[in-house]
Amino acid sequence: MPFAGQNWLIVPAPRAVNEPAPSSISNQLWLVVFSGVFIADVKGESSNWEYEKVVIQPDVGGPLNLVIGRYGIPRPTGIPTLAYLQVDQWAPFAGVGAFSESDTSSTGIAVNVWRPELGEMVSHDGQLLRQVFKGIEVDVAVRDRKAVFHRISYHVTLLGRIFFARTFA
């Protein structure tokens, strides 16, 4: 599904007073924020509430590649890899971005709940990493054949570490 707009911000996470510097760049924490509007276009099919899970996967590569270049984070050599984010903390949000109906009826739309979509991956050096950010899952509902849930606004704040994993041909 496409995006009507995507935004992001990434900065090194500040340390607490007297907290030691990370022992290596791979231990650096990054504060990453994604926001935007996702085009869902979920259509109602009946007069009953119908539920659907929508997965929003922002462009993680953009911000990660920016800081990899800016701060000289070394990429593994000899094998193709992509950068990913292993998250320690997260705060996602999703809400109704647009709604329409053809006439007066019992039409309804809802954003019921949202949560991060996290997975597991094996890093380039063979470590199993949990809580790898993939996106956010949003449970939506639509009622009425004439209803269309057009847009989902989202905002995701993450705190995590950059790592590299092998890509597949």
Stockholm file with secondary structure:
# STOCKHOLM 1.0

chainA/1-169         MPFAGQNWLIVPAPRAVNEPAPSSISNQLWLVVFSGVFIADVKGESSNWEYEKVVIQPDVGGPLNLVIGRYGIPRPTGIPTLAYLQVDQWAPFAGVGAFSESDTSSTGIAVNVWRPELGEMVSHDGQLLRQVFKGIEVDVAVRDRKAVFHRISYHVTLLGRIFFARTFA
#=GR chainA/1-169 SS CCEEEEEEEEEECCCCTTCCCCSSGGGCCEEEEEEEEEEEEEECCSSSCEEEEEEECCCCHHHHHHHHHHTTCCCCSSSCEEEEEEEEEEEEEEEEEEEECSSSSSCEEEEEEEEEEEEEEECTTSCEEEEEEEEEEEEEEEESTTCEEEEEEEEEEEEEEEEEEECCC
#=GC SS_cons         CCEEEEEEEEEECCCCTTCCCCSSGGGCCEEEEEEEEEEEEEECCSSSCEEEEEEECCCCHHHHHHHHHHTTCCCCSSSCEEEEEEEEEEEEEEEEEEEECSSSSSCEEEEEEEEEEEEEEECTTSCEEEEEEEEEEEEEEEESTTCEEEEEEEEEEEEEEEEEEECCC
//
